[in-house]
Amino acid sequence: MVKSFDNNAKTLQLAMKIIPSGSQTFSKAPHQLPQNNHTPNFVKKAKGAWIWDLDNNKYLDYLMALGPIILGYSDDDVNKKVLKTLNEGTIFSLNHYLEVECAKLLTDVLDNTEMVKFGKTGSDANAAAIRLSRHITKKDIVLTCSYGGWHDWYVGTTSRKSGVPKKITQLTKNFIRNDINSFNNVVNQNKNQVACVILEPFSFDNLNSDISFLKEVREICTRNNIFLIFDEVVSGFRYNLEGASKISGVQPELSTWGKAMANGFPLSCITGKQKYMKEFDNIFFSGTFGGESLSLAACIATIKKIKSKKIIPYLYEYNSKLTKLINKNIKDNKLDKYLCLKTSGPRSIITFNSKNELLNRKRKTIMMQEFIKNNMLYFGINMPSYSHKNMELKFTSLAFEKVFSKISNIYKNKNENKYINGGIIKPIFRQR
Ligand SMILES: Cc1ncc(COP(=O)(O)O)c(C=O)c1O
């Protein structure tokens, strides 16, 4: 059956007139999809591991809303708790009791956590943790090596820094991840001025390199009175339930969480020991929607289910099967000249190898285009959920066989330009 994309196209036309970039999220903007007459630009609904677009075309998803969907879309257990809460109200003139219930649950399950402060997004949590570290250390400079959200402190380090005051951009410095000399240099160049280092604890390098780097960073931070902040917005509730400090043996002063903690409801938090967290009393981090009840209900239901159904080991197991499947298809189709799969525990990513960045984007556009034809919404990022079961794995296997044999021929014959049916996906912004 020939698929229709008419409603997707019509809605995109309107969106481009009334919403800047046609999207609220950079990674979901139309320029991040292969734009042609067959583009699923808008979602109608999603359940489990599957998404339906506005024309009722159905896709298997692996991006899972950029990470929050750890149980599966529209999870029945989360929905049940949220609907009960919804009937009693969402936001009030006083604090809701679920704030305390949820904070208690988090102090019980998370390592290194005596107090919890909630926000709505990962960006919120990171900005607040940085402010707290500046307040306590009485220093200003922030060091980082990973994406940290849309606020000035981070975006000032990127090619999209326009609009961030120059003075602010000078307060954040980058270092190279897992390169202790690079980290040491930036600390020494900013002697006695560094308030904090904020980084994702785990990368797609090997876990042992990540851990030994974290240990070295911890030592240098302690010696120099620098706060270490683990940004667990992606790793949290996916690598384990307790947090990266349990895996690495390295304790940060603060940790930040978001994405998967409420299976798709907007909730984030900052956690740490009471001696640091109680200093929130003396700075300002506050919002009308802080403590909104539905996200707290969703978080409680999500964490309880992660625990009771042993979801985290399941994610590792599925991702390991997926890794084998993808690597086999790379090998069978001799695609390793063009791309590779990097796996880190419960997640993995396909990266393109050419030094020619435009060619990489053309190849990725073609890959995405071909997966869409095979009913997979595939950005090369694998964040499997508990709803990815054997049926989904079989579906994935068939799609990879078809798509990888086709793109291998296209790449080998240098036919990229011929096969792109529309726009080429744009780069995600770079650090300066
Ligand atoms: C590691 C990391 N930190 C922070 C953020 C920001 O989170 P949010 O988009 O919820 O503001 C993201 C978002 O992708 C992220 O990947």
Ligand as a Chemical Component Dictionary entry (heavy atoms), coordinates in Angstrom:
data_LIG
# 
_chem_comp.id                   LIG 
_chem_comp.type                 NON-POLYMER 
_chem_comp.pdbx_formal_charge   0 
_chem_comp.three_letter_code    LIG 
# 
loop_
_chem_comp_atom.comp_id 
_chem_comp_atom.atom_id 
_chem_comp_atom.alt_atom_id 
_chem_comp_atom.type_symbol 
_chem_comp_atom.charge 
_chem_comp_atom.model_Cartn_x 
_chem_comp_atom.model_Cartn_y 
_chem_comp_atom.model_Cartn_z 
_chem_comp_atom.pdbx_ordinal 
LIG C1 C1 C 0 23.374 15.350 29.023 1  
LIG C2 C2 C 0 22.244 16.337 28.938 2  
LIG N1 N1 N 0 22.139 17.276 29.884 3  
LIG C3 C3 C 0 21.145 18.178 29.871 4  
LIG C4 C4 C 0 20.213 18.179 28.854 5  
LIG C5 C5 C 0 19.141 19.201 28.838 6  
LIG O1 O1 O 0 17.919 18.633 29.167 7  
LIG P1 P1 P 0 16.552 19.313 28.698 8  
LIG O2 O2 O 0 16.514 19.228 27.205 9  
LIG O3 O3 O 0 15.497 18.508 29.380 10 
LIG O4 O4 O 0 16.581 20.725 29.158 11 
LIG C6 C6 C 0 20.277 17.200 27.846 12 
LIG C7 C7 C 0 19.294 17.170 26.764 13 
LIG O5 O5 O 0 19.409 16.504 25.772 14 
LIG C8 C8 C 0 21.336 16.264 27.877 15 
LIG O6 O6 O 0 21.468 15.335 26.918 16 
# 
loop_
_chem_comp_bond.comp_id 
_chem_comp_bond.atom_id_1 
_chem_comp_bond.atom_id_2 
_chem_comp_bond.value_order 
_chem_comp_bond.pdbx_ordinal 
LIG C1 C2 SING 1  
LIG C2 N1 SING 2  
LIG C2 C8 DOUB 3  
LIG N1 C3 DOUB 4  
LIG C3 C4 SING 5  
LIG C4 C5 SING 6  
LIG C4 C6 DOUB 7  
LIG C5 O1 SING 8  
LIG O1 P1 SING 9  
LIG P1 O2 DOUB 10 
LIG P1 O3 SING 11 
LIG P1 O4 SING 12 
LIG C6 C7 SING 13 
LIG C6 C8 SING 14 
LIG C7 O5 DOUB 15 
LIG C8 O6 SING 16 
# 
